[in-house]
């Protein structure tokens, strides 16, 4: 029998603040991300330890995004994910069971330049 883990209310990003990469995701951007996600009919797959490319590498797919929602109290984009029944999905599941995993989204937002 396959073993999956469903992760709910996972914080993906905070909005309306400058993040560590110098980007700011506005509430409007987050709402558009959610709309685009809900309009998409294809599975939204995520990679374990993804690379530089914005194209999903199927050899690194480990999970599927089931849902996205906004938490206005915490000003966060949150998601629900399901680990896949493949080698990297199982590896992700092992890591989840032993500790904490960080989520790094791949979305586009304006870059805030830091002036010196």
WOQUIRA-V525240 format. One record per residue. N is the residue number from 1. RES is the residue in three letters. PSI is psi in whole degrees, 0 to 359 (999 if undefined). OMEGA is omega in radians with two decimals (999 if undefined). Layout:
BEGIN
n->N res->RES psi->PSI omega->OMEGA
n->N res->RES psi->PSI omega->OMEGA
END
This chain:
BEGIN
n->1 res->UNK psi->137 omega->-3.12
n->2 res->UNK psi->150 omega->-3.14
n->3 res->UNK psi->118 omega->3.10
n->4 res->UNK psi->157 omega->3.02
n->5 res->UNK psi->129 omega->3.09
n->6 res->UNK psi->126 omega->3.14
n->7 res->UNK psi->123 omega->-3.10
n->8 res->UNK psi->154 omega->3.10
n->9 res->UNK psi->42 omega->3.10
n->10 res->UNK psi->126 omega->3.12
n->11 res->UNK psi->123 omega->3.13
n->12 res->UNK psi->314 omega->3.10
n->13 res->UNK psi->158 omega->3.01
n->14 res->UNK psi->145 omega->3.13
n->15 res->UNK psi->162 omega->-3.13
n->16 res->UNK psi->24 omega->3.01
n->17 res->UNK psi->156 omega->3.08
n->18 res->UNK psi->127 omega->-3.12
n->19 res->UNK psi->184 omega->-3.10
n->20 res->UNK psi->336 omega->3.13
n->21 res->UNK psi->5 omega->-3.14
n->22 res->UNK psi->14 omega->3.14
n->23 res->UNK psi->154 omega->3.03
n->24 res->UNK psi->124 omega->3.07
n->25 res->UNK psi->115 omega->3.13
n->26 res->UNK psi->165 omega->3.08
n->27 res->UNK psi->322 omega->3.12
n->28 res->UNK psi->316 omega->3.10
n->29 res->UNK psi->315 omega->-3.13
n->30 res->UNK psi->317 omega->3.12
n->31 res->UNK psi->323 omega->3.08
n->32 res->UNK psi->322 omega->3.08
n->33 res->UNK psi->314 omega->3.14
n->34 res->UNK psi->316 omega->3.13
n->35 res->UNK psi->312 omega->3.13
n->36 res->UNK psi->319 omega->3.12
n->37 res->UNK psi->313 omega->-3.10
n->38 res->UNK psi->333 omega->3.13
n->39 res->UNK psi->342 omega->-3.09
n->40 res->UNK psi->132 omega->-3.14
n->41 res->UNK psi->346 omega->-3.11
n->42 res->UNK psi->153 omega->3.03
n->43 res->UNK psi->142 omega->3.11
n->44 res->UNK psi->98 omega->-3.04
n->45 res->UNK psi->146 omega->3.12
n->46 res->UNK psi->156 omega->-3.08
n->47 res->UNK psi->149 omega->2.99
n->48 res->UNK psi->119 omega->3.09
n->49 res->UNK psi->57 omega->-3.04
n->50 res->UNK psi->160 omega->-3.09
n->51 res->UNK psi->202 omega->-3.06
n->52 res->UNK psi->332 omega->-3.04
n->53 res->UNK psi->146 omega->3.06
n->54 res->UNK psi->352 omega->3.12
n->55 res->UNK psi->130 omega->-3.14
n->56 res->UNK psi->127 omega->3.09
n->57 res->UNK psi->110 omega->-3.05
n->58 res->UNK psi->339 omega->3.11
n->59 res->UNK psi->350 omega->3.12
n->60 res->UNK psi->9 omega->-3.11
n->61 res->UNK psi->132 omega->-3.10
n->62 res->UNK psi->342 omega->-3.05
n->63 res->UNK psi->164 omega->3.10
n->64 res->UNK psi->137 omega->3.05
n->65 res->UNK psi->122 omega->-3.09
n->66 res->UNK psi->322 omega->-3.07
n->67 res->UNK psi->152 omega->3.00
n->68 res->UNK psi->142 omega->3.08
n->69 res->UNK psi->164 omega->-3.13
n->70 res->UNK psi->138 omega->3.03
n->71 res->UNK psi->100 omega->-3.04
n->72 res->UNK psi->332 omega->3.12
n->73 res->UNK psi->317 omega->-3.12
n->74 res->UNK psi->357 omega->-3.08
n->75 res->UNK psi->53 omega->-3.13
n->76 res->UNK psi->153 omega->2.91
n->77 res->UNK psi->126 omega->-3.12
n->78 res->UNK psi->156 omega->-3.12
n->79 res->UNK psi->163 omega->3.00
n->80 res->UNK psi->128 omega->-3.08
n->81 res->UNK psi->156 omega->3.05
n->82 res->UNK psi->128 omega->3.07
n->83 res->UNK psi->149 omega->-3.13
n->84 res->UNK psi->159 omega->3.13
n->85 res->UNK psi->65 omega->3.06
n->86 res->UNK psi->181 omega->-3.03
n->87 res->UNK psi->317 omega->-3.13
n->88 res->UNK psi->329 omega->3.03
n->89 res->UNK psi->320 omega->3.09
n->90 res->UNK psi->321 omega->3.10
n->91 res->UNK psi->316 omega->3.09
n->92 res->UNK psi->317 omega->3.12
n->93 res->UNK psi->317 omega->3.10
n->94 res->UNK psi->316 omega->-3.14
n->95 res->UNK psi->318 omega->3.12
n->96 res->UNK psi->321 omega->-3.12
n->97 res->UNK psi->339 omega->-3.10
n->98 res->UNK psi->350 omega->-3.11
n->99 res->UNK psi->211 omega->-3.03
n->100 res->UNK psi->144 omega->3.11
n->101 res->UNK psi->138 omega->3.08
n->102 res->UNK psi->149 omega->3.12
n->103 res->UNK psi->128 omega->3.10
n->104 res->UNK psi->109 omega->-3.11
n->105 res->UNK psi->157 omega->3.00
n->106 res->UNK psi->89 omega->3.08
n->107 res->UNK psi->165 omega->-3.10
n->108 res->UNK psi->133 omega->3.07
n->109 res->UNK psi->159 omega->3.12
n->110 res->UNK psi->146 omega->3.11
n->111 res->UNK psi->127 omega->3.07
n->112 res->UNK psi->117 omega->-3.13
n->113 res->UNK psi->135 omega->3.10
n->114 res->UNK psi->122 omega->3.13
n->115 res->UNK psi->138 omega->3.11
n->116 res->UNK psi->999 omega->999
END
